[in-house]
Amino acid sequence: MALSKENILHSTDKGLAVFRHYIVVPFQLGKNFLNPLYNDKHASCNIYYDRKSDCYRLKDFGNDDYSGDCFTFVGKLVGIDCKSPKGFIQIMEKINNDLHLGLSESTKPAVPPKRINNSVENPIAKKSRPYTIQQRSFTSSELDWWGRYGIEERTLKHFNVVSLKRFDSVSKDEKSFYFLSTGEEPIFGYLGKQHIKIYRPKSEIRFLQAGNIPEGYCFGLEQLPAKGDLLFITGGEKDVLTLSSHGFNAISFNSETSNIPQNTIQKLSYRFKHIILLFDVDKTGLSSSEKQAQQLSPYGVKRLLLPLAGTKEEKDVSDYFKLGYTTDDFMKLFIDYLDTLYNETMSALKSCEVDFNNPPPIAKMVISVNDVPLGTQGNLLCITGGEGTGKSNYVATLIAGSIRSQGECIDSLGLTIEENHKGKAVLFYDTEQSEVQLYKNINNLLRRAKQEQMPDNFHAYCLTGISRKERLQAIIQSMDKYHYQYKGIQLVVIDGIADLIKCANDEAESIAVIEELYRLAGIYNTCIVTVLHFIPNGLKLRGHLGSELQRKAAAILSIEHDNEPSVSVVKALKVRDGSPLDVPLMLFSWDKEKGMHVYMGEKSTEAKEKRKENDLASVAKEIFSRKRFLTYAELCELIQMSLDVKERTAKNYIKFMREKEIIIKDPSNQNYFMIGHII
């Protein structure tokens, strides 16, 4: 195929393969990610399919100058003007070379012949065998013969297979000869552009080639889709036809013993997930497939052996289907091969597989409010807020509720904390406060729990004296010990999770520590409470550590000062089951007489509505800072991504923002905008 825009789009799944090649970070269609073309701090661009232009395009909500198709993207990447005709050709050439598409560049001049003593030295041309053919329609007996392998007439036509009445050609010594088709000895032809391969299945001379046979001849290559999951390389054309008739992609080269061009396999490896050698299972085929598999192993090529005897009548995939095996049988053969290939991975996944007939135990609530689960077994609960808002005292209340005596009622600051009936371990790790301050806080929480001394199952640690690298290891190993010692862990509190890593804005470190804590919560079937000393912005945490917690935590509670500075208010930023704006605003303050914080009830409905309005206004301001006008779909998607909520909740938020006139719908174009907000 010639080098053109249409052929590149055809060869790259309408441009999607180009984006996947040049964008090094993994992305999902329709999901926002950071634009790699500039220092993008907000995930505001995505790849989507544009029906109008029939190709994939990149949309950047933050800077529309970077929006466009794959050619525009590559042009921006290498600094070439896509609108210039010369520049567009350079971009196409780069895509063709980098993705190994194999499109011909017809603009290149031919190499002139060499001159010797003022005479032209012409290269020796490969001598071709001349031929003439007389075609005819397939007879019923011929179609019946092909039908034994499941091959229908439409498949024969699709692969340019014809029935011949007569074939004329010349031998190597240039003597003329011809073949005539008879009922006992039919003649079929695999037609190429400038050549033909004769197939006489019932004759002594079965195969013969004539015409200009291209180097690296490959039957079925032109019929392959642009992309696919599975491709078989067979030993002959009939096997290709058989596999295609049963719904599988297949090609064959000149013979099983010929060398398969590695450049062709390299290009195909970009287009297909699996490339499988499916040669005959006789001695020659087995030896050849083993050799080819070794040579082509750098491209992930594997081989599959058919369960046949290897005799003349039972050796290839055509014989396999002729013997009565079905498409399902063949697919099972491939699945069994995958089981062998992925044995280690599948064995590890077996324990992770959900058995619908044996449902897992329901995660019990450890911490809740008004029957809304906040902290559950196997999950993370995050407490966040600014300095001096009472976070440490709040988490101390969670510990007090977990170590209190059975049946004892305590002030749990509006929360419901499950009793620790079985005396499981309760672990407290502090990474910020001094040992003196931690001792004082423990005294206070013991008074709240109405305990005169430290319970045996409660262990508290001041980790400020050890390095950040050692802190996480200490938590992991001590949790493992106490899990076995106390036959389970009821609650774990880490006051200062950011001090477990070097930088809370380091994406790799943030992901690693949250994934490890989430894994530990699942292994030990416990609730891990993390305290994040960040100031939240409305309904969203800041930094990479905050973003990762936003995704993984089952609930996030923010503690802030109320209108009265001595009073703190607890609000939900996230609850996995429902909307955080439906959780009541809980108040607590310091009581000098009792020497501890006490619960002061819930804020009024009016205050709750006002809080909802203010928080959603902050979210809208952040979203519309990237783009002045948004469609309903864009706005809904950005709210889901920003707040980590489901589509239904996002739509309810849009409705609320319209009612409060936080956002306005433009009647002329049906887009949404924010009053008074200028980018």
C-alpha positions in Angstrom: 0.0 0.0 0.0 1.1 3.5 -0.7 2.1 6.0 2.0 -1.1 8.1 2.6 -3.2 9.4 5.4 -6.0 6.9 4.7 -3.6 3.9 4.6 -2.0 4.9 7.9 -5.4 5.2 9.6 -6.4 1.8 8.1 -3.2 0.2 9.4 -3.3 1.7 12.9 -6.9 1.1 14.0 -7.9 4.6 12.9 -5.0 6.2 14.6 -5.4 4.6 18.0 -2.2 2.6 17.6 -0.2 5.8 16.9 -1.4 7.4 20.2 -0.5 4.2 22.1 2.9 4.1 20.5 4.0 7.7 21.3 2.2 8.2 24.7 4.4 6.2 27.1 1.9 6.2 30.0 -1.0 3.8 29.8 -4.4 5.5 29.1 -8.0 4.4 28.7 -10.4 5.8 26.1 -12.5 8.6 27.4 -10.5 8.8 30.7 -8.4 12.0 31.3 -4.6 11.8 31.7 -1.7 14.3 31.8 -0.8 15.7 28.4 2.8 14.5 27.7 3.4 17.4 25.3 3.8 20.0 28.1 4.1 20.3 31.8 0.5 19.4 32.4 -0.5 19.6 36.1 -4.2 18.7 35.7 -5.3 15.4 34.0 -7.4 17.2 31.4 -6.9 15.5 28.1 -8.2 12.2 26.7 -8.4 10.0 23.6 -11.8 9.5 22.0 -13.3 8.2 18.8 -14.7 11.0 16.5 -17.5 9.5 14.4 -17.5 12.6 12.1 -13.9 12.2 11.0 -13.9 8.4 11.5 -10.7 8.3 13.5 -9.4 8.7 17.1 -8.5 12.1 18.3 -7.0 13.8 21.4 -9.0 16.4 23.3 -7.2 18.7 25.7 -9.7 20.6 27.9 -6.9 22.7 29.4 -5.3 23.8 26.1 -7.3 23.3 22.9 -4.2 24.1 20.8 -3.0 20.5 21.5 -6.3 18.9 20.4 -6.3 17.0 17.1 -5.8 13.6 15.4 -2.8 11.4 15.6 -0.9 13.4 12.8 -1.4 16.6 14.7 -0.1 14.9 17.9 3.0 13.6 16.3 3.6 16.9 14.7 3.5 18.7 18.0 5.7 16.0 19.5 8.5 16.4 17.0 8.0 20.1 16.2 6.8 19.7 12.6 3.9 21.9 11.2 1.1 19.4 10.4 -0.6 22.0 8.2 2.3 22.2 5.8 2.2 19.7 2.9 5.9 19.0 3.3 5.6 18.7 7.0 2.6 16.3 6.8 4.6 14.0 4.5 7.4 14.0 7.1 5.0 13.1 9.8 3.5 10.3 7.8 7.0 9.0 7.1 7.9 9.0 10.8 4.8 7.1 11.7 5.4 4.6 9.0 9.0 4.0 10.1 8.4 4.1 13.9 5.4 1.7 13.8 6.9 -0.5 11.0 3.7 -0.2 8.9 5.6 -1.2 5.7 3.8 1.4 3.5 5.7 2.2 0.3 7.1 5.7 -0.1 6.4 6.2 -3.8 8.1 9.6 -3.9 11.6 8.1 -3.6 13.6 8.0 -7.0 14.8 4.8 -8.4 18.5 3.8 -7.9 20.3 4.3 -11.2 22.2 1.3 -12.7 26.0 1.1 -12.4 28.2 2.0 -15.4 31.3 0.0 -16.4 33.4 1.3 -19.3 30.6 3.7 -20.3 28.2 0.7 -20.5 25.2 0.1 -18.2 25.4 -3.0 -15.9 21.9 -4.3 -15.5 21.2 -6.5 -12.5 20.4 -10.1 -13.4 16.6 -10.4 -13.3 15.0 -13.5 -11.8 13.6 -15.5 -14.7 9.8 -16.0 -14.4 7.8 -18.9 -15.8 5.3 -17.7 -18.5 1.8 -19.1 -18.3 -1.8 -18.9 -19.5 -4.9 -20.2 -17.8 -8.5 -20.9 -18.7 -10.8 -20.3 -15.7 -14.2 -21.9 -15.1 -16.9 -22.0 -12.4 -16.5 -24.4 -9.5 -18.2 -27.6 -10.2 -20.5 -29.2 -7.5 -18.0 -32.0 -7.0 -15.1 -29.5 -6.5 -17.2 -27.5 -4.0 -18.0 -30.7 -2.2 -14.3 -31.5 -2.0 -13.5 -28.1 -0.4 -16.5 -28.4 1.8 -15.0 -31.5 3.6 -12.7 -28.9 5.3 -15.5 -26.5 6.0 -14.4 -24.2 3.1 -17.3 -22.5 1.3 -17.3 -20.8 -2.2 -17.3 -17.3 -0.7 -14.1 -18.1 1.2 -12.5 -19.3 -2.1 -13.5 -16.0 -3.8 -12.3 -13.9 -0.9 -8.8 -15.4 -1.2 -8.8 -15.3 -5.1 -8.9 -19.1 -5.4 -10.2 -20.2 -8.9 -11.1 -23.4 -10.7 -9.0 -24.0 -13.8 -10.1 -25.8 -17.0 -6.6 -25.6 -18.5 -3.1 -24.4 -17.5 -0.3 -23.8 -20.1 3.3 -23.0 -19.3 6.9 -24.0 -20.1 9.4 -26.2 -18.2 12.9 -25.2 -17.1 14.3 -26.3 -20.4 11.7 -24.1 -22.1 9.5 -26.9 -23.4 5.8 -26.2 -23.5 3.4 -28.3 -21.5 -0.2 -28.1 -20.2 -2.6 -29.6 -17.6 -6.2 -30.3 -18.2 -8.8 -30.5 -15.4 -10.8 -33.7 -15.1 -13.3 -34.9 -12.6 -10.6 -37.2 -11.2 -7.8 -34.6 -11.3 -9.2 -31.1 -10.7 -6.9 -28.0 -11.0 -7.2 -25.0 -8.7 -5.2 -21.8 -8.8 -4.2 -19.3 -6.1 -4.1 -16.1 -8.0 -1.6 -13.3 -7.3 -1.2 -10.0 -9.0 1.5 -11.2 -11.3 1.8 -14.9 -10.5 -0.2 -18.1 -9.8 0.3 -21.1 -7.7 -1.3 -24.3 -9.1 -2.8 -26.8 -6.7 -3.7 -30.3 -8.0 -4.7 -32.2 -4.9 -5.3 -35.6 -6.6 -2.4 -35.6 -9.0 1.3 -36.7 -8.8 2.5 -33.2 -9.5 0.5 -31.3 -6.8 2.0 -27.8 -6.8 3.5 -25.6 -9.5 4.3 -21.9 -9.5 4.4 -19.5 -12.5 4.8 -15.8 -13.2 6.7 -13.2 -11.2 6.5 -14.6 -7.6 7.3 -11.9 -5.1 10.1 -12.3 -2.6 8.7 -13.3 0.7 5.5 -14.7 -0.8 2.7 -14.7 1.9 -0.7 -16.1 1.2 -3.6 -14.4 3.1 -1.6 -11.4 4.1 -3.9 -9.0 2.2 -7.0 -10.5 3.8 -5.9 -9.9 7.4 -7.7 -7.2 9.5 -5.8 -4.2 10.6 -5.8 -5.5 14.2 -6.6 -8.8 15.8 -6.0 -11.0 18.8 -4.9 -14.3 17.1 -2.9 -15.1 14.0 -1.9 -18.6 12.8 1.0 -19.2 10.5 0.3 -22.5 8.6 2.2 -24.7 6.2 0.0 -24.2 3.1 -2.8 -22.2 1.4 -5.5 -24.8 2.1 -4.8 -24.6 5.8 -5.3 -20.8 5.6 -8.6 -21.3 3.9 -9.7 -23.9 6.4 -8.9 -21.7 9.4 -10.5 -18.6 7.8 -13.7 -20.6 7.2 -13.8 -21.4 10.9 -13.3 -17.8 11.9 -9.5 -17.6 12.5 -6.9 -15.3 11.0 -4.2 -17.2 9.1 -1.3 -16.8 6.6 1.2 -19.1 5.0 4.5 -18.6 3.4 5.9 -20.5 0.4 6.4 -23.7 2.4 7.0 -24.9 6.0 10.7 -25.3 5.3 11.2 -21.7 3.9 12.6 -19.0 6.1 9.9 -16.7 7.4 10.9 -13.0 6.9 11.5 -11.5 10.3 10.5 -8.0 9.1 7.1 -9.3 8.2 6.6 -10.9 11.6 7.9 -7.7 13.3 5.1 -5.7 11.6 2.5 -8.3 12.4 3.5 -8.4 16.1 2.2 -4.8 16.4 -1.1 -5.9 15.0 -1.8 -9.2 16.7 -1.6 -10.3 20.4 -0.7 -13.9 19.6 1.2 -15.3 16.5 1.1 -19.1 16.5 2.9 -21.5 14.3 0.5 -24.3 13.3 2.5 -26.6 11.0 2.0 -30.2 10.0 2.7 -32.7 12.8 4.7 -35.0 10.6 8.5 -35.2 11.0 9.3 -32.3 8.6 6.6 -30.1 10.1 7.6 -30.7 13.7 11.3 -30.0 13.0 10.5 -26.9 11.0 8.1 -25.4 13.5 10.6 -25.9 16.3 13.3 -24.2 14.3 11.0 -21.3 13.3 9.8 -20.8 16.9 13.4 -20.4 18.1 14.2 -17.9 15.3 11.0 -15.9 15.8 11.0 -16.0 19.6 12.1 -12.3 19.9 8.6 -11.4 18.5 6.7 -13.6 20.9 5.9 -16.3 18.2 4.9 -19.6 19.8 3.9 -23.0 18.2 0.8 -25.2 18.7 0.8 -28.9 18.0 -2.3 -30.6 16.7 -3.4 -33.9 18.4 -3.0 -35.9 15.1 -1.2 -39.1 14.2 1.2 -37.4 11.8 0.4 -39.7 8.9 -0.3 -38.5 5.3 -4.1 -38.5 5.9 -3.8 -37.0 9.4 -1.2 -34.3 9.8 -2.5 -30.7 9.3 -5.3 -28.4 10.5 -7.4 -29.2 7.3 -7.2 -32.9 8.3 -8.2 -31.9 11.8 -11.5 -30.3 10.8 -12.0 -33.0 8.1 -11.9 -35.6 10.9 -14.9 -34.0 12.6 -13.3 -31.6 15.1 -15.3 -28.4 15.5 -14.4 -24.7 16.0 -15.1 -25.1 19.7 -12.7 -28.1 19.8 -10.0 -26.0 18.2 -10.5 -23.0 20.5 -10.3 -25.4 23.5 -7.0 -26.6 22.2 -5.8 -23.0 22.1 -7.2 -22.3 25.6 -5.4 -25.4 26.9 -2.2 -24.0 25.4 -2.8 -20.7 27.2 -3.3 -22.6 30.4 0.2 -24.0 29.9 1.7 -20.7 28.9 0.2 -18.8 31.8 0.2 -21.6 34.3 2.0 -19.7 37.1 -0.1 -16.6 36.7 -3.4 -18.5 36.5 -2.5 -20.5 39.6 -1.9 -17.3 41.5 -5.1 -15.8 40.2 -7.1 -18.9 41.2 -7.1 -17.8 44.9 -8.3 -14.4 43.8 -11.2 -15.6 41.7 -14.7 -14.8 42.9 -16.8 -17.9 43.5 -20.4 -16.8 43.1 -21.7 -20.0 44.8 -19.4 -19.4 47.7 -19.7 -15.7 48.5 -17.1 -14.0 50.7 -18.0 -12.9 54.2 -19.5 -9.5 54.4 -17.0 -6.9 55.7 -18.2 -5.9 59.1 -18.5 -2.3 60.1 -15.9 -1.1 62.6 -16.8 2.6 62.5 -20.1 4.1 61.3 -22.4 7.0 61.6 -26.2 6.7 61.4 -25.7 3.2 59.9 -23.5 4.6 57.1 -20.2 2.6 57.0 -17.1 4.6 57.3 -14.5 2.1 58.5 -14.9 -1.5 57.5 -12.8 -4.6 57.7 -10.4 -4.8 54.7 -10.5 -1.1 54.0 -8.9 2.2 54.7 -10.4 5.2 56.5 -8.7 8.6 56.1 -8.9 11.5 58.6 -7.7 14.8 57.2 -7.7 18.5 58.1 -5.7 21.5 59.0 -3.5 22.1 62.0 -5.1 22.4 65.5 -8.5 21.1 64.4 -8.4 18.1 66.7 -7.5 15.3 64.4 -5.3 13.4 66.9 -7.9 13.6 69.6 -10.5 12.4 67.1 -8.5 9.3 66.1 -7.8 8.7 69.8 -11.6 8.4 70.2 -11.7 5.6 67.6 -9.0 3.8 69.6 -10.9 4.4 72.9 -14.0 2.8 71.4 -12.1 -0.2 70.3 -10.5 -0.9 73.7 -13.4 -0.1 75.9 -14.8 -2.9 78.1 -17.8 -4.8 76.8 -21.1 -3.0 77.4 -19.3 0.3 78.4 -20.8 3.5 77.0 -18.4 6.3 76.1 -18.5 9.6 74.2 -17.5 8.6 70.7 -18.0 12.1 69.2 -21.1 11.0 67.3 -19.6 7.8 65.8 -20.7 4.2 66.3 -17.6 2.1 67.1 -18.0 -1.6 67.2 -17.0 -3.4 70.4 -13.9 -5.5 70.3 -15.6 -8.7 71.7 -12.7 -11.1 70.8 -9.9 -8.9 72.2 -8.2 -8.5 68.9 -5.1 -6.3 68.7 -5.5 -2.5 68.5 -2.4 -0.8 67.1 -1.4 2.9 67.2 1.5 4.3 65.2 2.4 8.0 65.7 4.9 9.5 63.2 4.7 13.2 64.3 4.4 13.8 68.0 7.0 13.4 70.7 7.0 10.5 73.1 5.9 12.9 75.9 2.9 14.2 73.9 2.0 10.7 72.8 2.0 9.5 76.4 -0.3 12.4 77.4 -2.7 11.6 74.5 -2.8 7.9 75.5 -3.7 8.9 79.1 -6.6 11.0 77.7 -7.9 8.1 75.5 -7.7 5.7 78.4 -9.9 8.0 80.4 -12.3 8.2 77.5 -12.3 4.4 77.3 -12.8 4.2 81.1 -9.8 2.1 81.4 -7.4 2.5 84.4 -4.4 0.9 82.6 -3.3 -0.1 79.2 -5.2 -3.2 77.9 -2.9 -6.0 76.9 -4.1 -6.0 73.3 -3.4 -2.3 72.8 0.0 -1.2 71.6 1.1 2.3 70.8 4.4 3.4 69.2 6.2 6.7 68.7 8.0 6.3 65.3 9.7 9.8 65.2 13.0 8.3 66.3 13.4 5.9 63.3 13.9 6.7 59.6 11.0 7.0 57.2 12.2 3.9 55.3 12.2 1.8 58.6 8.8 3.1 59.7 6.7 1.2 57.1 8.7 -2.0 57.6 8.2 -1.7 61.4 4.4 -1.3 60.9 4.3 -4.3 58.5 6.3 -6.7 60.7 4.5 -5.7 64.0 1.1 -6.1 62.4 2.0 -9.6 61.3 3.2 -10.5 64.8 0.2 -9.1 66.6 -2.2 -10.6 64.1 -1.1 -14.1 65.2 -0.6 -13.2 68.9 -4.2 -11.8 69.4 -5.9 -13.9 66.7 -6.7 -10.8 64.6 -6.4 -7.0 64.5 -9.5 -4.9 65.3 -8.1 -1.5 64.4 -4.9 0.1 63.2 -4.3 3.9 63.4 -1.4 5.6 61.6 -1.2 9.2 62.7 0.8 10.9 60.0 0.9 8.7 56.9 2.8 11.3 54.9 5.8 10.7 57.2 6.1 7.1 55.8 7.5 8.4 52.5 10.1 11.1 51.5 7.6 13.3 49.6 3.8 13.3 49.7 3.9 14.7 46.1 5.9 11.8 44.8 3.5 9.8 42.7 5.4 6.5 42.7 6.0 6.6 46.5 2.4 7.6 47.2 0.9 4.8 45.1 3.3 2.3 46.6 2.5 3.1 50.3 -1.3 3.3 49.8 -1.3 0.0 47.8 0.8 -1.7 50.6 -1.6 -0.5 53.4 -4.6 -1.5 51.3 -3.0 -4.9 50.9 -2.4 -5.3 54.6 -6.0 -4.3 55.5 -7.2 -7.1 53.2 -4.7 -9.7 54.5 -5.4 -9.1 58.2 -9.1 -8.3 57.6 -8.9 -5.1 59.6 -9.6 -1.4 59.3 -6.6 0.9 58.9 -7.2 4.6 59.8 -4.7 7.0 58.3 -4.3 10.6 59.3 -3.3 12.9 56.5 -2.1 16.4 57.7 -3.2 18.2 54.5 -5.7 21.0 54.2 -8.4 19.7 51.9 -9.9 21.8 49.1 -13.6 21.5 49.2 -14.3 17.8 48.4 -10.9 16.8 47.1 -7.6 16.1 48.8 -4.4 17.7 47.4 -1.2 16.1 46.3 -0.5 12.6 44.9 -0.8 11.0 48.3 -4.2 12.6 48.7 -5.3 11.6 45.2 -4.3 8.0 45.8 -6.2 8.0 49.2 -9.2 9.5 47.4 -9.3 6.5 45.1 -8.5 3.7 47.6 -10.1 4.8 51.0 -13.6 3.6 51.7 -14.3 6.9 53.5 -12.6 10.2 54.1 -13.5 12.5 57.0 -12.3 16.1 57.1 -12.0 18.0 60.4 -12.2 21.8 60.3 -12.8 24.7 62.5 -16.5 25.8 62.7 -17.6 29.4 62.7 -16.8 29.3 66.4 -13.0 28.6 66.5 -13.3 26.5 69.7 -15.7 24.1 67.9 -14.6 21.6 65.2 -16.8 20.2 62.5 -16.5 16.7 60.9 -17.7 16.4 57.4 -17.4 13.5 54.9 -15.4 14.1 51.8 -16.1 10.5 50.5 -18.1 7.5 51.4 -18.0 4.5 49.2 -21.7 3.7 49.5 -23.5 6.9 48.7 -22.8 10.6 48.6 -20.6 12.3 51.2 -23.0 15.3 51.2 -25.6 13.0 52.7 -23.5 12.4 55.8 -24.4 14.7 58.7 -22.0 17.5 59.9 -20.9 16.5 63.4 -19.6 18.9 66.0 -17.2 18.5 68.9 -15.3 20.8 71.2 -13.0 20.8 74.2 -14.6 20.5 77.7 -12.3 21.9 80.4 -14.2 20.2 83.2 -14.0 16.8 81.6 -10.6 17.3 80.3 -11.5 15.9 76.8 -13.3 16.7 73.6 -17.1 16.1 73.8 -19.8 15.6 71.2 -22.0 18.6 70.5 -24.5 17.1 68.0 -25.1 17.7 64.3 -25.3 21.0 62.4 -28.7 22.1 61.2 -30.1 21.2 57.8 -29.6 24.8 56.6 -25.9 24.6 57.5 -25.6 21.3 55.7 -27.1 22.7 52.6 -24.9 25.8 52.8 -21.8 23.6 53.1 -22.9 21.6 50.1 -23.3 24.7 48.1 -19.9 26.1 49.1 -18.1 22.8 48.4 -19.7 22.4 45.0 -18.9 26.0 44.1 -15.2 25.3 44.9 -15.4 22.2 42.6 -17.0 24.1 39.8 -14.4 26.9 40.1 -11.6 24.3 39.7 -13.3 22.6 36.8 -14.1 25.8 34.9 -10.6 27.1 35.4 -9.5 24.8 32.5 -12.3 25.6 30.0 -15.0 28.4 30.0 -17.8 26.3 28.4 -18.5 22.6 29.0 -21.1 20.2 27.6 -23.3 18.3 30.0 -21.3 15.1 29.3 -18.0 16.8 29.8 -19.1 18.4 33.1 -20.5 15.1 34.4 -17.3 13.3 33.5 -15.1 15.9 35.2 -17.2 15.9 38.4 -16.9 12.1 38.5 -13.1 12.2 38.1 -12.6 15.1 40.5 -14.8 13.8 43.3 -14.5 10.0 42.6 -18.2 9.6 42.6 -20.5 7.6 40.3 -22.4 9.1 37.3 -25.7 9.2 39.1 -24.2 11.3 42.0 -22.5 13.6 39.5 -25.8 14.3 37.7 -27.4 15.1 41.1 -24.6 17.5 41.8 -25.1 19.2 38.4 -28.9 19.5 39.2 -28.1 21.1 42.6 -25.5 23.5 41.1 -28.1 24.7 38.5 -30.7 25.2 41.2 -28.3 27.3 43.3 -27.2 29.1 40.1 -23.6 28.1 40.6 -23.5 27.1 36.9 -25.7 28.4 34.1 -26.9 26.6 31.0 -26.5 28.7 27.8 -29.8 28.3 25.8 -28.1 29.1 22.5 -25.6 26.2 22.5 -26.8 24.1 25.5 -23.3 24.4 27.1 -22.7 25.2 30.8 -20.6 28.0 32.2 -19.9 29.7 35.6 -21.0 33.2 36.2 -18.2 35.8 36.7 -15.5 33.2 36.2 -12.8 34.2 33.7 -10.0 31.9 32.6 
